[in-house]
Amino acid sequence: MIYGKRIRLRGVEKKDLQKYYDWINDPDVNEGLAVDLPMSSLDEERWLERASEAEQAEKPLAIEMRVGRGWKLIGNCGFIHIEWRHRAAELGIMIGEKKLWNQGYGTETMQLLLKHGFETLNLNRIYLQVYSTNPRAKRAYEKAGFVLEGTMRAGVYKKGKYADVHFMSVLASEWEARREGQ
Ligand SMILES: CC(C)(COP(=O)(O)OP(=O)(O)OC[C@H]1O[C@@H](n2cnc3c(N)ncnc32)[C@H](O)[C@@H]1OP(=O)(O)O)[C@@H](O)C(=O)NCCC(=O)NCCS
């Protein structure tokens, strides 16, 4: 498991799927995600089956927060589209527990994933896509060290409107400079 100050990241288990089902079908949660259609429990099971066949570094990670002496599931995250030759990968995240938004868990998760990506997977570039309609996510990513690198204009159609899709990234050199400055 990957441990941070208040959270840890672990492999996804079948028992997590009920929460994932609730979260992914919540319009407030999936507004910022590339998920537009209702997901069934069977869709969730199939997603986990497919994910369990992915290479180890691309397997999804459950986000848990420390509660007393135990841990509570609050979301999901992970690397996708890893390109080993270019040492680049994309990140995704969902904090499903809405009452925990704006408490720094998203930022902490991204910082932990960056540390894992640079210091364990030896990546050189970690990037993500965020909709212009999701300022909370953009702010969390900036706090974690991501910088805007480009915008795909009208890149997504959601709720009857087009929105821009921002690409943000962190390079290994920037990660190291930031770590040395702390
Ligand atoms: C996006 C997400 C991961 C962020 O996690 P989080 O734990 O809520 O984020 P944090 O608390 O670390 O940071 C949020 C920041 O955005 C700020 N913020 C919140 N709403 C905002 C708004 N409308 N405009 C600008 N900033 C906003 C918060 O104040 C906070 O910044 P601060 O610490 O400087 O005050 C989480 O909200 C989530 O999973 N949402 C649903 C799924 C999703 O959208 N995933 C991302 C897809 S790209």
PDBQT file of the ligand as one rigid body, heavy atoms in Angstrom, charges set to zero:
ROOT
HETATM    1  C1  LIG A 201     -11.883  17.118  -8.088  1.00  0.00    +0.000 C 
HETATM    2  C2  LIG A 201     -11.591  16.468  -6.739  1.00  0.00    +0.000 C 
HETATM    3  C3  LIG A 201     -10.653  15.289  -6.952  1.00  0.00    +0.000 C 
HETATM    4  C4  LIG A 201     -10.896  17.499  -5.841  1.00  0.00    +0.000 C 
HETATM    5  O1  LIG A 201     -10.682  16.925  -4.584  1.00  0.00    +0.000 OA
HETATM    6  P1  LIG A 201     -10.932  17.786  -3.246  1.00  0.00    +0.000 P 
HETATM    7  O2  LIG A 201     -10.486  16.960  -2.110  1.00  0.00    +0.000 OA
HETATM    8  O3  LIG A 201     -12.323  18.293  -3.258  1.00  0.00    +0.000 OA
HETATM    9  O4  LIG A 201      -9.910  19.007  -3.526  1.00  0.00    +0.000 OA
HETATM   10  P2  LIG A 201      -9.015  19.827  -2.490  1.00  0.00    +0.000 P 
HETATM   11  O5  LIG A 201      -9.778  20.068  -1.239  1.00  0.00    +0.000 OA
HETATM   12  O6  LIG A 201      -7.693  19.176  -2.381  1.00  0.00    +0.000 OA
HETATM   13  O7  LIG A 201      -8.818  21.206  -3.297  1.00  0.00    +0.000 OA
HETATM   14  C5  LIG A 201      -9.935  21.894  -3.800  1.00  0.00    +0.000 C 
HETATM   15  C6  LIG A 201      -9.588  23.350  -3.996  1.00  0.00    +0.000 C 
HETATM   16  O8  LIG A 201     -10.509  23.937  -4.919  1.00  0.00    +0.000 OA
HETATM   17  C7  LIG A 201     -11.100  25.073  -4.327  1.00  0.00    +0.000 C 
HETATM   18  N1  LIG A 201     -12.427  25.230  -4.907  1.00  0.00    +0.000 N 
HETATM   19  C8  LIG A 201     -13.572  24.594  -4.606  1.00  0.00    +0.000 A 
HETATM   20  N2  LIG A 201     -14.566  25.031  -5.395  1.00  0.00    +0.000 NA
HETATM   21  C9  LIG A 201     -14.014  25.955  -6.235  1.00  0.00    +0.000 A 
HETATM   22  C10 LIG A 201     -14.524  26.774  -7.270  1.00  0.00    +0.000 A 
HETATM   23  N3  LIG A 201     -15.829  26.711  -7.630  1.00  0.00    +0.000 N 
HETATM   24  N4  LIG A 201     -13.669  27.614  -7.904  1.00  0.00    +0.000 NA
HETATM   25  C11 LIG A 201     -12.366  27.683  -7.558  1.00  0.00    +0.000 A 
HETATM   26  N5  LIG A 201     -11.808  26.926  -6.556  1.00  0.00    +0.000 NA
HETATM   27  C12 LIG A 201     -12.646  26.081  -5.920  1.00  0.00    +0.000 A 
HETATM   28  C13 LIG A 201     -11.094  24.755  -2.840  1.00  0.00    +0.000 C 
HETATM   29  O9  LIG A 201     -11.293  25.919  -2.063  1.00  0.00    +0.000 OA
HETATM   30  C14 LIG A 201      -9.692  24.159  -2.709  1.00  0.00    +0.000 C 
HETATM   31  O10 LIG A 201      -8.687  25.141  -2.786  1.00  0.00    +0.000 OA
HETATM   32  P3  LIG A 201      -8.000  25.816  -1.478  1.00  0.00    +0.000 P 
HETATM   33  O11 LIG A 201      -7.430  24.691  -0.664  1.00  0.00    +0.000 OA
HETATM   34  O12 LIG A 201      -6.964  26.724  -2.053  1.00  0.00    +0.000 OA
HETATM   35  O13 LIG A 201      -9.084  26.544  -0.743  1.00  0.00    +0.000 OA
HETATM   36  C15 LIG A 201     -12.908  16.007  -6.051  1.00  0.00    +0.000 C 
HETATM   37  O14 LIG A 201     -13.693  17.123  -5.759  1.00  0.00    +0.000 OA
HETATM   38  C16 LIG A 201     -13.683  15.006  -6.898  1.00  0.00    +0.000 C 
HETATM   39  O15 LIG A 201     -13.326  13.857  -6.957  1.00  0.00    +0.000 OA
HETATM   40  N6  LIG A 201     -14.764  15.434  -7.579  1.00  0.00    +0.000 N 
HETATM   41  C17 LIG A 201     -15.632  14.555  -8.349  1.00  0.00    +0.000 C 
HETATM   42  C18 LIG A 201     -14.947  13.821  -9.503  1.00  0.00    +0.000 C 
HETATM   43  C19 LIG A 201     -14.074  14.719 -10.329  1.00  0.00    +0.000 C 
HETATM   44  O16 LIG A 201     -14.464  15.800 -10.735  1.00  0.00    +0.000 OA
HETATM   45  N7  LIG A 201     -12.857  14.233 -10.595  1.00  0.00    +0.000 N 
HETATM   46  C20 LIG A 201     -11.855  14.986 -11.335  1.00  0.00    +0.000 C 
HETATM   47  C21 LIG A 201     -11.962  14.777 -12.779  1.00  0.00    +0.000 C 
HETATM   48  S1  LIG A 201     -10.710  15.690 -13.673  1.00  0.00    +0.000 SA
ENDROOT
TORSDOF 0
